[in-house]
């Protein structure tokens, strides 16, 4: 199945690595020629690629690199000595060091995660004003001014995206940049000996900051944010072109076996696409997880938790009132004094027994109630109340616990039975936790690193509000006794930087570099572009789940902990929407009627079918809200009146629709296959091509392989 991966299918559709008949190899601009000549004299080596111009589907031109002859795996396309690379270390060791030391609030890792970017920005502005005197003059002067990314788009251009959440985040990042720029401007104005008037302008800052964000390198052996001369000409695509570092004592980071795409021992089951050197997959908390939460803020008065303290106080009041009444003994007419004393004594013994029994009963009630509280406490400590699935389980658990407590306190249930019921619930919660963790670790690839109290996550991930003024940034207290920077900055130990490929390219094809495994959302926020048929693209499906909650306890939990109004599921090309399917199973799942494992595995085909039908319904409803169709957007990509921003916005919207269509088709295929299996059709016959596969049959079977294997196992076990 590996040969039918979604990545290979998309590369075939886009004809990646094939000759581009519309590519033009013009004479490079004079400034670029000087740049390359200077770099070559200092050790730059260029192999099999050169400057060229390419076109989007509607004829918009853009520069890149073209293959001048066939490129083979293991080829090194570009090599540069380490000395030609520009890093944060150059900035820190420049005359600007005094500024960085004086204002750590903007330039130190102790205050800001983007500290390197702001150091770099200050340094590039400083070197830019020096003109030809600067060592980096040709690098800076060859950075084009006509590129930007979505953060700096005009509002009318951002509107083309038709995604209020993405626009919201872009505006937030723009606000953060403006605060940083104004802070930088305030600081540099104090150092007229270092910065000439007219240097630190908003136009210059946006221009250079765009290149820091979109064209700098980091990680994979590089110690600092790094700009690599000439390599900024590589455009982005999902190809296996990576950077490599060579050392004096060894050839490079990656040996020839790796660069030849040979599967090494222990990786036999890994798709070679996923051995890419380009990056790690999107992880929790990444920039792809846009903070777009809307929280339930109101109160819910149709349910109240059992309040033991109130019950205890009420019981005490009633007990003491009864005690007072029973203690009031008056002599009876013609009653002898001795008889009266005896009656008082008997009553006192009775009251002592009554008091003792009351305390024993209250202690038993407290113990049983505490067992229920301990069970809920276990959930607090181990389950994220704000995750995509658990609210349905939690609501039913709270309902059972509260019903048990109610029956026990109404004396409809003995303490022994109540204890057994609560113990059963606690065991069920433990089993649920284990299955949930397994699902998150193995299926969703969202490992829970340690058992911690997740209480803080119950209100979701809020968009943090950053500083809004220069005064707020600089008013942060600075303890001059602290060390805000390393006293001895670590030096890069490699000798040469290389751009190498594991992919072959035809002569005349555009040669790309894979920046990272980025969704189109991330690409717009980093590079101002989006890719068609991006294997790593994703979109978020938001489900208003409150309408699916069946009991008051679950609705109360949502209000009590102010959870998100929506459950958000990431739709991807590479895997089925497992999270959505589990959510839909949770909607139809009943405690003690269905086993826990049916939530996270395919163990009940009828429940699975209900989930698939609901998942399809939700996807189709959400898909219908898009105002354009795939076919209409595909046509718009050829509209020559469309500019760069609108073009990539169309690509973004188009890929969102393709993701919806693809996931709807996957669900439809699963329903068809499941129906056949439930009707007794042999497994291999049941998974044959359906009307929803179109030209993606082999690829779909690759994507659905794990899911179908679970179906097969369940069917075999049921025989």
C-alpha positions in Angstrom: 0.0 0.0 0.0 3.0 2.4 0.5 3.2 3.1 -3.2 -0.3 4.5 -3.1 0.3 7.1 -0.3 -1.6 10.4 -0.5 1.7 12.3 -0.9 2.6 10.3 -4.0 -0.9 10.8 -5.5 -0.8 14.5 -5.0 2.7 14.8 -6.5 1.5 13.0 -9.5 -1.5 15.3 -9.9 0.7 18.3 -9.7 3.4 16.8 -11.9 6.1 17.7 -9.3 9.6 17.1 -10.4 8.5 17.1 -14.1 9.7 19.6 -16.7 7.7 22.9 -16.6 7.0 24.0 -20.2 6.1 27.5 -19.0 9.3 28.1 -17.1 11.6 30.8 -18.5 15.3 31.1 -17.9 16.0 34.9 -18.2 19.2 36.7 -17.5 19.4 37.1 -13.7 19.0 40.6 -12.4 22.4 42.5 -12.2 22.2 42.7 -8.5 21.7 39.0 -8.2 24.5 38.3 -10.6 26.9 40.3 -8.4 25.6 38.5 -5.4 26.3 35.1 -6.9 29.7 36.1 -8.1 30.7 37.4 -4.7 29.4 34.2 -3.0 31.1 32.0 -5.5 34.5 33.7 -4.9 34.0 32.9 -1.2 33.1 29.2 -1.7 29.5 28.9 -2.9 29.0 25.9 -5.2 25.8 25.6 -7.3 25.1 22.3 -9.0 22.4 21.5 -11.6 20.1 24.5 -10.7 19.9 28.1 -11.8 17.6 31.2 -11.5 14.4 31.0 -13.5 10.9 32.5 -13.6 7.7 30.4 -13.1 4.0 31.1 -13.3 0.9 30.4 -11.3 -2.1 29.0 -13.2 -3.4 32.5 -14.0 0.0 33.7 -15.2 1.4 35.5 -12.2 5.2 35.2 -12.3 7.6 34.4 -9.5 11.3 33.5 -9.3 12.7 30.2 -8.3 15.3 27.6 -9.3 15.1 25.3 -12.3 16.9 22.0 -12.9 19.5 22.6 -15.7 20.0 18.8 -16.1 18.5 15.7 -14.5 18.9 15.7 -10.7 19.4 12.3 -9.0 18.8 11.3 -5.4 21.8 12.1 -3.1 22.8 15.1 -5.3 24.1 18.1 -3.5 22.5 21.2 -5.2 24.1 24.0 -3.2 27.1 24.2 -0.8 28.2 27.1 1.3 31.0 27.5 3.9 29.7 28.3 7.3 31.3 31.7 7.2 28.8 32.9 4.6 25.8 32.3 6.8 24.2 35.1 8.8 23.0 34.2 12.3 21.8 35.8 15.5 25.3 35.5 16.9 26.5 38.1 14.3 23.8 40.4 15.6 24.7 39.9 19.3 28.4 40.4 18.7 27.8 43.6 16.7 27.8 47.2 18.0 24.1 46.6 18.9 25.1 44.4 21.8 24.8 47.4 24.1 21.1 47.9 23.1 20.3 44.2 23.6 21.9 44.3 27.1 20.1 47.5 28.0 16.7 46.4 26.8 16.3 42.7 27.5 12.5 43.1 27.6 12.5 43.0 23.8 15.7 41.1 23.0 16.2 38.5 25.6 14.9 34.9 25.8 14.0 35.6 29.4 11.2 37.8 28.3 10.1 36.9 24.7 10.1 33.6 22.7 10.7 35.7 19.5 13.8 37.4 20.9 16.0 36.2 18.1 13.7 37.6 15.5 13.8 41.0 17.1 17.6 41.0 17.5 17.8 39.9 13.8 15.5 42.7 12.7 17.5 45.3 14.6 20.7 44.0 13.1 19.4 43.9 9.5 18.1 47.4 9.8 21.5 48.5 11.1 23.4 46.7 8.3 20.9 47.9 5.7 21.6 51.6 6.4 25.4 51.0 6.0 24.9 50.2 2.3 27.9 48.8 0.4 30.0 49.1 3.5 28.1 46.2 5.1 29.4 42.7 4.8 25.9 41.7 4.2 25.0 44.4 1.6 24.3 42.0 -1.3 22.4 39.6 0.8 20.1 42.4 2.1 19.8 44.2 -1.2 18.7 41.0 -2.9 15.8 40.5 -0.5 12.7 41.4 -2.6 10.3 44.0 -1.2 7.3 42.7 -3.0 6.6 39.7 -0.8 4.6 39.5 2.4 2.4 37.1 4.4 -1.2 37.2 5.6 -0.3 39.1 8.8 0.5 42.1 6.7 -2.2 41.8 4.1 -4.8 44.6 3.9 -8.2 43.8 5.5 -9.8 43.5 2.1 -7.3 40.9 1.0 -7.6 39.0 4.3 -11.4 38.9 3.6 -10.6 36.7 0.5 -9.7 33.9 2.9 -13.3 33.7 4.2 -12.0 32.3 7.5 -12.7 34.6 10.5 -10.6 32.5 12.8 -7.5 32.7 10.6 -8.1 36.5 10.1 -8.4 36.9 13.8 -5.1 35.2 14.4 -3.4 37.3 11.7 -4.7 40.5 13.2 -3.4 39.3 16.6 0.0 38.7 15.2 -0.1 42.0 13.4 -0.9 43.7 16.7 2.0 42.0 18.4 4.4 43.0 15.6 3.3 46.6 15.8 3.9 46.7 19.6 7.4 45.2 18.9 8.1 47.6 16.1 7.0 50.7 18.2 9.2 49.4 21.0 12.1 48.9 18.6 11.6 52.4 17.2 11.5 53.9 20.7 14.7 52.2 21.6 16.7 52.9 18.4 15.6 56.6 18.6 17.8 56.8 21.7 20.8 55.5 19.8 21.2 58.1 17.0 24.9 57.2 16.9 23.9 53.7 15.6 20.8 54.3 13.6 20.4 57.1 11.0 17.1 58.9 10.7 14.7 57.2 8.3 16.2 53.8 8.9 13.8 52.3 11.4 10.6 52.8 9.4 7.5 50.6 9.4 8.0 49.9 5.7 11.6 48.7 6.2 10.7 46.7 9.3 7.9 44.8 7.6 10.2 44.1 4.6 13.0 42.7 6.7 10.9 41.0 9.3 9.0 39.2 6.5 12.3 37.6 5.3 13.3 36.7 8.9 10.0 34.8 9.3 9.8 33.3 5.9 13.4 32.8 4.7 15.4 32.0 7.8 16.6 28.5 8.8 16.7 26.9 12.2 17.0 23.5 13.9 18.5 20.3 12.5 22.0 21.2 13.8 21.8 25.0 13.5 22.4 26.7 16.8 20.7 30.0 15.9 18.2 31.6 13.5 20.2 31.6 10.3 19.9 33.3 6.9 21.5 31.2 4.1 22.6 33.2 1.0 21.2 32.1 -2.4 19.1 29.4 -0.8 16.2 31.8 -0.3 15.6 31.3 -4.0 14.2 27.8 -3.3 10.4 27.8 -3.2 8.4 25.5 -1.0 6.7 22.2 -1.9 6.3 18.7 -0.5 9.5 17.2 -1.8 12.4 15.5 -0.2 15.0 18.3 -0.6 16.6 19.2 2.7 19.6 20.9 4.2 22.5 19.0 5.5 25.6 20.0 7.5 29.1 18.5 7.0 31.8 18.5 9.7 35.6 18.0 9.9 35.4 14.7 11.7 32.5 13.3 9.6 31.0 13.8 6.2 27.5 15.0 7.1 24.4 14.5 9.2 22.8 12.2 6.7 24.6 9.3 5.1 24.1 7.9 1.6 21.8 5.1 2.7 19.4 7.7 4.2 19.7 10.0 1.2 18.9 7.1 -1.1 15.5 6.6 0.6 16.5 3.0 1.6 14.4 1.9 4.5 16.6 1.1 7.5 16.1 -1.6 10.0 13.3 -0.8 12.4 11.5 1.5 9.9 10.2 -1.2 7.5 6.6 -0.2 8.2 7.1 3.5 7.8 6.0 5.2 4.6 9.1 6.8 3.0 7.2 10.1 2.8 7.3 10.2 6.6 11.1 9.8 6.7 11.3 13.3 5.2 14.1 15.4 6.7 11.9 18.4 6.5 10.3 18.7 9.9 8.2 17.2 12.6 4.5 16.8 12.3 2.1 19.3 13.7 2.0 18.9 17.4 -0.3 20.1 20.2 0.2 23.7 20.9 1.7 24.4 17.5 0.8 27.5 15.5 -1.7 25.3 13.6 -3.8 25.1 16.7 -5.4 28.5 16.3 -6.9 29.8 19.5 -10.4 30.5 18.3 -12.4 29.3 21.3 -15.8 30.7 22.3 -16.7 29.7 25.8 -20.0 29.0 27.5 -20.2 31.7 30.1 -23.8 31.6 31.5 -25.2 29.6 34.5 -27.3 26.5 34.3 -29.9 26.2 37.0 -31.8 23.0 35.9 -29.3 20.8 37.9 -27.5 21.1 41.1 -24.8 18.8 42.6 -25.7 17.2 45.9 -24.4 19.4 48.6 -23.4 17.3 51.6 -22.5 20.2 53.8 -26.1 21.6 53.4 -27.5 18.2 54.0 -25.4 17.8 57.1 -26.3 21.2 58.5 -30.0 20.5 57.8 -29.7 17.0 59.4 -28.1 18.6 62.5 -30.8 21.2 62.8 -33.6 18.5 62.5 -31.8 16.2 64.9 -31.3 18.8 67.6 -34.9 20.0 67.2 -36.1 16.5 67.6 -33.7 16.0 70.5 -35.0 19.2 72.2 -38.6 18.1 71.8 -37.9 14.6 73.0 -36.0 16.0 76.0 -39.0 17.9 77.2 -40.5 15.5 79.7 -43.1 16.7 82.1 -44.6 14.7 85.1 -47.9 13.0 84.3 -50.9 13.6 86.5 -50.8 11.5 89.6 -47.3 10.2 88.5 -45.1 9.2 91.4 -41.8 11.0 91.5 -39.8 7.8 91.3 -41.7 6.8 88.2 -41.1 10.2 86.7 -37.3 9.9 87.4 -37.3 6.4 85.9 -39.0 7.7 82.8 -36.5 10.5 82.5 -33.6 8.1 82.9 -35.1 5.8 80.2 -35.6 8.7 77.9 -32.0 9.8 78.4 -30.7 6.4 77.5 -32.9 6.4 74.4 -31.6 9.9 73.5 -28.0 8.8 73.9 -28.7 5.8 71.7 -30.5 8.1 69.2 -27.5 10.5 69.2 -25.1 7.7 68.7 -27.1 6.2 65.8 -27.4 9.6 64.2 -23.6 10.1 64.3 -23.0 6.6 63.0 -25.5 7.1 60.2 -24.0 10.6 59.4 -20.5 9.1 59.3 -21.6 6.3 57.0 -23.3 8.9 54.7 -20.2 11.0 54.7 -18.1 8.0 53.8 -20.3 7.0 50.9 -20.5 10.5 49.7 -16.7 10.8 49.9 -16.4 7.7 47.7 -18.5 9.5 45.1 -16.3 12.6 45.4 -13.2 10.5 45.1 -14.5 9.0 41.9 -15.2 12.5 40.5 -11.7 13.6 41.8 -10.2 10.8 39.8 -11.8 12.2 36.7 -10.6 15.7 37.5 -7.0 14.5 37.8 -7.0 12.3 34.8 -9.5 13.5 32.2 -9.4 16.8 30.3 -13.0 17.9 30.7 -12.6 20.1 27.6 -11.4 17.3 25.2 -13.4 16.3 22.2 -15.0 13.2 23.6 -15.2 12.9 27.4 -18.1 15.2 28.1 -20.6 12.5 27.1 -18.9 9.9 29.4 -18.5 12.4 32.2 -22.2 13.4 32.1 -23.3 9.8 32.4 -20.9 9.1 35.2 -22.1 12.1 37.2 -25.6 11.0 36.6 -25.0 7.5 37.9 -23.1 8.8 40.9 -25.7 11.4 41.8 -28.5 8.8 41.4 -26.7 6.5 43.7 -26.2 9.2 46.3 -29.8 10.3 46.0 -31.1 6.7 46.5 -28.8 6.1 49.4 -29.7 9.3 51.2 -33.4 8.6 50.6 -32.8 5.2 52.1 -33.9 3.4 48.9 -30.4 1.9 48.7 -28.2 0.4 51.4 -24.7 1.6 52.1 -23.3 -1.7 51.0 -25.1 -1.5 47.6 -24.1 2.1 47.2 -20.5 1.4 47.9 -20.5 -1.4 45.3 -22.2 0.8 42.7 -19.6 3.6 43.3 -16.8 1.1 43.1 -18.1 -0.2 39.8 -18.2 3.4 38.5 -14.6 4.0 39.6 -13.4 0.8 37.8 -15.3 2.0 34.7 -13.6 5.4 34.9 -10.2 3.8 35.2 -10.9 1.6 32.1 -12.1 4.7 30.2 -8.9 6.6 31.1 -6.7 3.7 29.9 -8.6 3.4 26.6 -8.7 7.2 26.1 -4.9 7.5 26.7 -4.3 4.7 24.3 -6.4 6.3 21.7 -4.7 9.7 22.1 -1.3 8.2 22.1 -1.6 5.6 19.3 -4.3 6.9 17.0 -4.4 10.7 17.4 -0.7 11.0 18.0 -1.3 13.4 20.9 0.6 11.6 23.7 -0.1 12.5 27.3 3.4 12.9 28.6 2.6 12.6 32.3 -0.3 12.1 34.7 -1.0 15.6 35.8 -4.1 17.5 36.9 -5.7 18.8 33.7 -8.0 21.1 35.5 -6.6 24.2 33.8 -7.5 22.7 30.4 -11.2 22.5 31.2 -11.7 26.1 29.9 -9.8 25.3 26.7 -6.9 27.2 25.2 -7.5 30.9 25.5 -5.8 33.3 23.1 -3.4 35.1 25.4 -3.6 38.8 25.3 -0.1 40.3 24.8 1.3 43.7 25.5 -0.6 46.5 23.8 1.8 49.4 24.3 5.5 50.2 24.4 5.1 51.2 28.0 3.8 47.8 29.0 6.8 46.1 27.3 9.4 48.3 28.9 7.8 48.6 32.3 8.6 44.9 33.0 11.1 44.9 35.9 14.6 44.1 35.0 16.9 42.6 37.6 20.4 43.7 36.5 21.9 40.9 38.7 20.4 38.3 36.3 22.1 37.0 33.3 19.8 37.6 30.4 22.2 36.2 27.7 24.7 33.4 27.6 28.1 34.5 28.7 29.7 32.2 26.2 27.5 31.7 23.1 27.9 28.2 21.6 29.5 28.1 18.1 28.2 26.1 15.2 30.6 23.3 14.7 29.9 22.3 11.1 32.1 23.4 8.2 29.7 23.5 5.2 26.0 23.9 4.7 24.5 21.8 1.9 21.1 21.6 0.1 20.6 17.9 -0.8 17.9 15.9 -2.4 16.4 12.4 -2.0 14.0 13.2 -4.9 14.9 13.1 -8.6 13.9 16.1 -10.8 13.6 16.1 -14.5 15.6 18.7 -16.5 13.5 21.8 -16.8 11.5 21.2 -13.6 11.3 23.6 -10.7 13.5 22.5 -7.8 11.9 23.0 -4.4 12.9 22.8 -0.8 10.5 21.4 1.9 10.5 24.1 4.6 8.4 22.0 7.0 5.3 19.9 7.2 3.0 22.9 7.1 -0.7 23.3 6.6 -1.9 26.0 4.3 -3.0 27.9 7.3 0.5 28.0 8.6 1.9 28.8 5.2 -0.3 31.8 4.9 0.8 33.0 8.3 4.5 32.4 7.6 5.0 32.8 3.9 1.8 34.4 2.4 1.2 31.4 0.1 -0.8 28.2 0.0 -0.3 25.0 -1.9 -2.7 23.0 -4.0 -2.9 19.3 -3.0 -0.8 19.9 0.1 -0.4 16.5 1.8 0.0 18.2 5.2 -2.9 20.5 4.9 -5.7 20.4 7.4 -8.9 22.3 8.3 -10.9 22.5 11.4 -14.4 21.2 11.7 -16.3 22.9 14.5 -19.3 21.0 16.0 -21.8 22.7 18.2 -22.1 19.7 20.5 -24.4 21.0 23.2 -27.4 19.9 21.1 -26.2 16.3 21.3 -25.9 16.2 25.2 -28.7 14.0 26.6 -28.5 14.6 30.3 -28.5 17.7 32.6 -25.3 16.6 34.3 -23.3 17.0 31.1 -24.9 20.3 30.3 -24.1 21.5 33.9 -20.5 20.4 33.5 -20.1 22.5 30.4 -21.5 25.6 32.2 -19.7 24.9 35.5 -16.3 24.7 33.9 -17.0 27.2 31.1 -16.0 24.9 28.3 -15.8 25.7 24.6 -19.1 26.0 22.8 -17.6 23.9 20.0 -15.7 20.6 19.6 -13.0 21.2 17.0 -11.8 18.3 14.8 -8.8 18.5 12.4 -9.6 17.1 9.0 -6.6 15.8 7.1 -5.8 14.0 3.9 -3.5 11.5 5.5 -5.9 9.8 8.0 -9.6 9.3 8.4 -11.4 11.7 10.8 -10.9 9.3 13.8 -11.7 12.0 16.4 -15.0 12.9 14.7 -16.0 9.2 14.6 -15.2 8.7 18.3 -17.2 11.9 19.1 -20.2 10.5 17.1 -19.9 7.2 18.9 -19.9 9.0 22.2 -23.2 10.7 21.2 -24.8 7.3 20.8 -23.0 5.5 23.6 -24.7 4.5 26.9 -22.9 3.7 30.1 -23.3 0.0 31.1 -25.2 -0.8 27.9 -22.1 -0.4 25.7 -18.6 -1.4 26.8 -15.9 1.2 27.0 -13.7 -0.3 24.3 -16.5 0.3 21.7 -15.8 4.0 22.0 -12.2 3.8 20.8 -12.2 0.6 18.8 -14.6 -1.0 16.3 -16.2 -3.6 18.5 -19.8 -2.9 17.9 -20.7 -2.7 14.2 -24.2 -1.2 14.9 -22.8 1.5 17.1 -20.0 2.2 14.5 -22.6 2.6 11.8 -24.6 5.1 13.8 -21.4 7.0 14.4 -20.5 7.0 10.7 -24.0 8.2 9.7 -23.8 11.1 12.2 -20.3 12.0 11.1 -21.4 12.2 7.5 -24.4 14.3 8.5 -22.2 16.8 10.3 -19.6 17.0 7.5 -22.3 17.5 4.9 -24.0 20.2 6.9 -20.8 22.1 7.5 -19.7 21.6 3.8 -23.0 23.2 2.7 -22.1 26.4 4.4 -19.3 27.2 1.9 -20.6 29.6 -0.7 -18.3 28.3 -3.5 -17.9 24.9 -5.0 -14.6 23.1 -5.8 -15.3 23.5 -9.5 -16.0 27.2 -9.2 -12.7 27.8 -7.3 -10.7 25.7 -9.7 -11.9 27.9 -12.5 -11.1 31.1 -10.6 -7.4 30.0 -10.4 -7.2 30.7 -14.1 -8.6 34.2 -13.8 -5.9 36.6 -15.0 -7.5 39.5 -13.1 -6.7 37.8 -9.8 -3.7 39.1 -7.9 -1.2 37.2 -5.7 -3.1 37.6 -2.4 -6.5 36.7 -3.8 -4.9 33.8 -5.8 -3.5 32.1 -2.7 -6.7 32.9 -0.8 -8.6 31.0 -3.5 -6.1 28.1 -3.1 -6.7 28.1 0.7 -10.5 28.0 0.3 -10.2 25.4 -2.5 -8.1 23.0 -0.3 -10.5 23.4 2.6 -13.3 22.2 0.3 -11.2 19.4 -1.1 -10.5 18.3 2.5 -14.2 18.2 3.3 -15.0 16.3 0.1 -12.2 13.9 0.7 -13.3 13.2 4.3 -17.0 12.9 3.3 -16.0 10.3 0.7 -13.9 8.4 3.2 -16.9 8.2 5.5 -19.2 7.2 2.7 -16.7 4.4 1.7 -16.7 3.2 5.3 -20.5 3.1 5.4 -20.6 1.1 2.2 -18.0 -1.4 3.4 -19.5 -1.7 6.8 -22.9 -2.4 5.4 -21.5 -5.2 3.2 -19.6 -6.7 6.1 -22.8 -6.7 8.2 -24.6 -8.4 5.4 -22.1 -11.2 5.3 -20.1 -10.1 2.3 -16.5 -11.5 2.5 -14.0 -8.8 3.7 -11.8 -8.7 0.6 -14.9 -8.4 -1.6 -16.5 -5.8 0.7 -13.5 -3.3 0.5 -13.5 -3.3 -3.3 -13.9 0.0 -5.2 -17.0 2.1 -4.4 -18.8 4.9 -6.2 -17.1 7.3 -3.8 -13.5 6.3 -4.6 -13.2 8.0 -8.0 -9.6 8.0 -9.1 -8.4 7.7 -5.4 -9.2 4.0 -4.9 -5.7 2.7 -4.1 -4.9 5.8 -2.1 -8.1 5.6 -0.1 -7.4 2.0 0.8 -4.0 3.0 2.0 -5.5 5.7 4.2 -8.3 3.4 5.5 -6.2 0.3 5.9 -6.0 0.4 9.7 -9.7 1.2 10.1 -10.7 -1.6 7.7 -8.4 -4.1 9.5 -10.3 -3.3 12.7 -13.5 -4.1 10.9 -12.2 -7.4 9.7 -11.0 -8.4 13.2 -14.4 -7.5 14.7 -16.2 -9.5 12.1 -14.0 -12.5 12.7 -14.5 -12.3 16.5 -18.3 -12.2 16.1 -18.4 -15.5 14.2 
